Amino acid sequence: MAPTHRNVALRAASTRGIGRGNLVSVACLVAAAVGGCAPVPATDTPLRLPPDIATVADGRLPIQQLFASYLPLVEKGWQVDVVAESQPPGTTIALPIVALRSPRPGPAVWVLTGIHGEEPAGPNAVAAAIDDLAALGDTLPVVLLPLLNPQGYARSWRYLDIPTFSDTQDGQSVGDSSHLLPDSEQPGRARAAAASSPEAEALTRYVLRMSASYPPRVSIDLHEDDLVAAGYVYSQGELGVDDPLAREAVAVLGEHGIAIQLGGETRFGELIEGGIIGPVTDSSIDELFSARELVVDGRVQPGPAAATVLVFETPAKDLPLERRVAAHLALLRRLAERIAAPHEREP
């Protein structure tokens, strides 16, 4: 695998389990945020999962509860798309990777989380932020990808094919985009001949297809890292470390008790300035969102070129899950508020 792709495997790599939280506490946090638990309508929807799917008991919400939390968006007219049916080797049932789109198309805010299954804070925070995302969708077009690795979430596996980072094996990441990103030495060719998994192929094709009607203006991707004591923000967009939303994110995380590494380098050798890392080459879905050019079916074509592409890495090892979810929730709420403000919008 190319060295650029190894950063996808390494980013927030965890060789140990996420710290345990309290299921009741996280459930209460989500319920409080959405105004209590409403009954799930008895309609045929990919958001209703079978009750017998087990979720690892480490404090994260059951996967059925996560999917049910998205139903208020459907009631407001959001469209549900099944990006892929994910059933990697070793699993017994296919689980849908879903996307939800606000009714109005146009330059959009894309929100992603759950790429790595052992990072539950982001998906749980999204479940608690549904009303905030719905309000943002009333102001601006929004595309929400709330749980990109449902199989990994249910069993706390980082990748589709292996549970943790390995020095000897590259795990299949749902967010791998190396098959569409140009090779730096041969710009007319992609870094990889094919997608590393059906899920990665489906996700990247979905982004390309939806970019026609919901062109990415801002992309937000929530992650955790069990191997760092302090977090940081990747800013892949054109403003890099000077992106005001990246600076806002650093401030919000600090306000909510998340330690931030303000300088030096990441453990991957990336320069940190004020808690922010500028654009990096890592073959991730985030790099795809920021790319000006892609190689699709052997032909170079314009990429999404989103102005703001933010990836949040928060420490997980010594923090309870409830606190991590609360920090991610505060981050989503603040950014939604800032993005929706008139002075943050494009003319």
Secondary structure, 3 states (H helix, E strand, C coil): CCHHHHHHHHCCCCCCCCCCCCHHHHHHHHHHHCCCCCCCCCCCCCCCCCCCCCCCCCCCCCHHHHHHHCHHHHHCCCEEEEEEEECCCCCCCCEEEEEEECCCCCCEEEEEECCCCCCCHHHHHHHHCHHHHHHHHHHCCEEEECCCCHHHHHHCCCCCCCCCCCCCCCCCCCCCCCCCCECCCCCCCECCCCCCCHHHHHHHHHHHHHCCCCCEEEEEEEEEECCCCCEEEEECCCCHHHCHHHHHHHHHHHHCCCCECCCCECCCCCECECCEECCCCCCCHHHHHHCCEEEECCEEEECCCCCEEEEEEEECCCCCHHHHHHHHHHHHHHHHHHHHCHHHCCC
